[in-house]
Amino acid sequence: MPDRRWISGAWALAASLVITAVLRGTGQYFSGVAVATVYILLVVNCALLSDFRVAVLVAFAAATEFFAFPPISNSAQRHFANPVAAVAVFSISLLASALALLIRKRLVRGEAYSWWQEITERAAWGATIEDPATHLFRNVNAAFARMHGYTVDELIGQPCNTVLAPESRDNVALHESIIGKNCHHVYEAIHMRKDGSRFPVMTDITVYSDESSKVTFVAATYQDISDRRRMEESLRVELERNIEQRTHALHRTSRRLQRVQDEERRKYARALHDSTGQHLVGLKMNLEILRRPIPDQRRSHLIEDSVHIVDICIDEVRTLSYLLHPPLLDEMGLTSAIRWVVDGFSNRCGIEVKLELPAELNDLAAETELALFRVLQESLTNIDLHSGSRTAEVRLSRTDYNVVLEVRDYGRGISPMRLDRHLASVTPTTIGLPGIRERITELEGDMDVVSGPHGTTVKVQLPIRTPEHPDSASA
């Protein structure tokens, strides 16, 4: 597709031919001047509307046409030599075009500068022009003057360090370095208002040079960042306070967990000493008697008693092992362990439990399975001891990102005040729901307990973690 600039040039040539043809018919002397004027105007118009290269081509074509077909009669040619006229038309056309372009450029620059000056004067950020040799303000905008409590006239001609706080006067040396490197730089400094108050400012400084790389002026913009500094300080204080609170909470939790662990150890040690240990002592006494010659009837009785003691010890060891860590979780998985616990609870307590389990539940991290299992154990124990309900529901489900366990009964419930007090009663020996709630929180989960006249619901939601990635939730 032809360039529009060349198309406009072709139209200019065509128009010149028509106009000069009309003027030639007169055969008068003034027609030569008129045709030359038309050519010059056409060339200037091409320069302004198209391109200077198009204007040069049109000027050359006009000069050629003027030379080949003089627009005056033969009798008048003695007053108007063709070669001279052609050169004159060509030269005057180009000079007029160049002058027109220069004037237009100056006008555009002046208009743009006027717009830029208006934008700068209305801007909310401060702006200055600094002399690179004396570091005096050549010009400042109204925003910069207001920012520092001065008028524009008071600042123009003053050293740039007039607005700098004493602790930031070293920035003058920074200015020297920036000017020497002829570069752009952004930095923060403390400025001082006319009344002596200080405030932080973000400074953006740029060095401008001419064609010979000589620095002509230094321009800078300034933004008051007092609000940002106050917000940063507020956030820093808040962050430090939160960190301190979290640290204290972690220390308290660590100490409490240590005390709970010690209490659990004492409890199991007491159980081993008072029960299993005593049974083993009785077993040893029976064995000592069996080593001596005794009647067969008494020997048989001691053997039966020893077997009974061994059975009791086995049951107690199994119970302690189960309390320390349910082996079913490792052997059969979470769903099978839940089904086994629920069946045993129903048979032992006579409470009918409706159980809902997912058809498939991918392997979960061991800590997730153990937390859910402990919640189920504690919830079923509370139903048996406190609710008085004869029915219950256990529902285990999975979403894309979470596994949810819900245990519900239809007993007498507990008042919201007592419930809140119970959940908040974290003591060194807390092992029930408050302790479980802390374990759920440590696993980045949520635990809700809702109780009322129609029963209690314990709902636990944990992010899904797999054995391969126990420290991060998986989709």
Helices and strands as residue ranges (DSSP letters): H 4-24, H 29-49, H 52-68, G 74-79, H 82-122, E 126-130, E 137-140, H 142-148, H 152-155, G 160-163, G 166-168, H 171-181, E 184-192, E 198-209, E 215-224, H 226-271, I 272-276, H 277-290, H 296-324, H 327-331, H 334-349, E 352-356, H 366-382, I 383-387, E 391-398, E 402-409, H 416-424, H 433-442, E 446-452, E 455-463
